[in-house]
Amino acid sequence: MLEIEENIKDIEFDAKFRRIKGNLKLLETASSGKATISVGYPDDMERILDFRKNSKDIGKLIVGYRAKLEEYSLKLEHLNTEKSTIRKQLFPSN
């Protein structure tokens, strides 16, 4: 169970996971400020490009980032399910 908790922490503190979440939030909430947003592609976040806020490309980026975030979410969900199962086996309720 400790190993599973460690894996969960590793994912939650993973730089790529945090960057995906941050970029997705930036894209979804971009309504004020500069006319452009600087963000990388979901598959290659090192390639930073500028996008206009109302660009159709923003929608594509949001879809891509949501897909990447879903991958991490599924991993976390699987680990949490495993943890719950082990907890129930170790500490059965009477």
C-alpha distance (Angstrom), angle and dihedral (degrees) to the residues before:
residue distance angle dihedral
M1 . . .
L2 3.80 . .
E3 3.79 89.7 .
I4 3.80 90.8 53.0
E5 3.81 91.3 49.6
E6 3.80 88.9 50.0
N7 3.81 90.6 51.2
I8 3.81 90.0 50.5
K9 3.81 90.9 51.4
D10 3.80 90.7 46.9
I11 3.80 90.4 56.1
E12 3.81 94.9 43.4
F13 3.81 92.1 50.9
D14 3.81 95.7 38.3
A15 3.80 109.3 127.0
K16 3.80 93.4 -137.1
F17 3.83 92.4 50.3
R18 3.80 91.5 49.8
R19 3.79 91.4 46.3
I20 3.82 91.1 51.0
K21 3.80 90.7 51.2
G22 3.80 92.2 46.7
N23 3.79 94.9 47.6
L24 3.80 91.7 46.8
K25 3.79 91.0 51.1
L26 3.80 90.3 47.8
L27 3.80 91.6 51.4
E28 3.80 94.8 45.3
T29 3.80 95.8 47.2
A30 3.80 99.8 39.1
S31 3.77 101.6 126.2
S32 3.78 104.8 119.4
G33 3.77 137.4 36.2
K34 3.78 124.8 37.3
A35 3.80 121.2 18.9
T36 3.79 91.1 -124.1
I37 3.78 135.3 51.1
S38 3.79 123.4 -145.9
V39 3.78 110.8 -146.1
G40 3.78 138.6 137.7
Y41 3.77 129.4 -118.1
P42 3.81 115.4 -90.5
D43 3.82 91.5 -118.8
D44 3.81 94.7 43.6
M45 3.79 111.1 24.9
E46 3.80 90.8 172.5
R47 3.82 89.7 71.2
I48 3.79 100.5 79.6
L49 3.79 116.1 -166.1
D50 3.78 135.0 173.9
F51 3.79 118.0 -117.6
R52 3.78 129.5 -173.3
K53 3.81 111.6 -117.6
N54 3.79 94.2 -121.9
S55 3.79 94.7 43.2
K56 3.80 120.9 127.7
D57 3.80 86.2 -131.5
I58 3.81 89.5 68.5
G59 3.80 89.7 63.7
K60 3.80 90.7 51.0
L61 3.79 90.6 48.9
I62 3.80 91.5 50.5
V63 3.81 90.3 51.9
G64 3.81 90.4 48.9
Y65 3.79 93.5 48.1
R66 3.81 91.6 47.1
A67 3.81 89.5 52.9
K68 3.81 91.2 51.0
L69 3.80 90.9 46.7
E70 3.81 89.7 49.5
E71 3.82 89.7 57.0
Y72 3.79 90.2 56.6
S73 3.80 91.9 42.4
L74 3.80 91.1 54.3
K75 3.81 90.7 50.7
L76 3.80 90.6 49.8
E77 3.80 91.7 46.6
H78 3.81 91.0 50.8
L79 3.81 91.9 49.3
N80 3.80 92.4 47.5
T81 3.81 90.5 50.0
E82 3.80 90.2 50.6
K83 3.79 90.4 48.5
S84 3.79 91.6 49.9
T85 3.81 92.0 49.3
I86 3.79 92.2 50.4
R87 3.80 91.5 46.3
K88 3.82 90.2 52.9
Q89 3.80 90.6 49.6
L90 3.80 93.0 48.7
F91 3.79 96.8 41.5
P92 3.82 109.1 28.8
S93 3.78 113.6 -173.3
N94 3.78 115.8 -126.4
